[in-house]
Amino acid sequence: MRSLLFLLVFVVKGMLAQQDNTHKTSSIYVPPKDPHVLAKLEQWQDLKFGILIHWGVYAVPGIIESWQLCSEEWINRPDGMSYEDYKKWYWNLSSVFNPVNFNPESWAKASKAAGMKYVVFTTKHHDGFNMFDTQQTDYKITNGPFKNHPKANVAKHVFEAYRNQDFMIGAYFSKPDWHSQDFWWDKYATPDRNANYDILKYPEKWKAYQDFTFNQIDELMHDYGAIDILWLDGGWVRPKETVNDEVRSWGAPIPEFSQEVDMPKIAQMAREAQPGIIFADRTVHGPFENYQTPERKVPEHKIDNPWETCMPLANNWGYVPNDTYKSTTKVIHSLVEVVAKGGNMLLGIGPKSDGTLPYEAVTKMEEIGNWLTANGAAIYGTRTVDHYQEDGIFFTSKDKTTYAIYLVKEGEKVPKTISWSINLPKKGSKLSLVANGNKIKYSVSNGKLTAQIPANLRNTNTAAIAFAFKQ
Ligand code: GLC
């Protein structure tokens, strides 16, 4: 009996642990057929490195984006305030959100210097606060203390600033909207992330939600210039037919009814307005998930279809004071591994409520940029090779060139020699260091290459993160 009970506790705990807000990756991928989409995906795959900006009212108190509004058990909710009072307090943050130092040009410049090539910006997160001048609701940045600022229509200016730096432009949009009465209806409690009424019983209400969603995306597609990616978050808002055992195993609560926002209709409108636009309808395997989006982790193996790991630079997506930042080395190593496995990396950064980027983020971005400026040839525009990894060395290729990238572990002394035995250069060809073009001495014996790392690099370059070799 006791051990049975133990087992039960264990199983329930395991189930709870699975329930969080990270999106998993489906094993199904449906390649798009539209040649414009395919061409854009190729272009996007060349870019490798982007920035995911989470910015909204949650930056004011510096808390997790949206999620504390949701009463699922795994969420760490604040003490001392009732759920309803908390919600009121949260929605009301809009009345004090006044980012007077908002300067998207400086964000775009810092991102470019970091080696990033595309941006995804939160036009609306799950909390339903709009960072653009939507006409579908008053809950928006253009309706609070910031409304008279020349750049009040924030998303528009973010997109413009990044376009001016030649970035590809992505609009993050949350399919769930917890502020909408047609999603979370005040008549009922809101026990979880899903619509809180029975859609089958109130079809006209859900229809109103579909129209609202369509109209918002329609505005983004028509009034905000050229958009390359529509990044749709909230994968649990999905047609019931797409819920299979794999989706169930991810642990998020799944309602009895279908939460279909009518993607075919949205997609048709979006592609008419923005030919070739890429849809990232996260985890909803099918025609609107043109690339997959594993979250906070690098997949174990190479994936042949287009994909992107999204990963926050700190622990949180949005700005949280005293957050823990990843080291520059960790970011570069993840990027190298992602690229060698065929993916892109979208690094998450959360601006502060006054509109500036956190100092720590800017510092890390500079360091990342320094490495990429020197070694970018081994990253941008590359594709995978069959055998892409040998221990801590990853391989990429471009045209007829193969790159070998040796990751120097944190705290490791740069070794005198580095060896590998796959993807060896053709006999007699030269090996050079990408960072400075210098030739590297090497020998091959018994199918193993040994490259000599010059003393000046070993001794002076104490901050070595990764060495890229061109062969
Ligand atoms: C998850 C979270 C969401 C966040 C997103 C970023 O989906 O639910 O809050 O915006 O990840 O990748």
Boltz pocket constraint, residues with backbone or C-beta under 6 A from the ligand:
constraints:
  - pocket:
      binder: B
      contacts: [[A, 21], [A, 22], [A, 23], [A, 54], [A, 65], [A, 66], [A, 233], [A, 234], [A, 295], [A, 310], [A, 317]]
      max_distance: 6.0
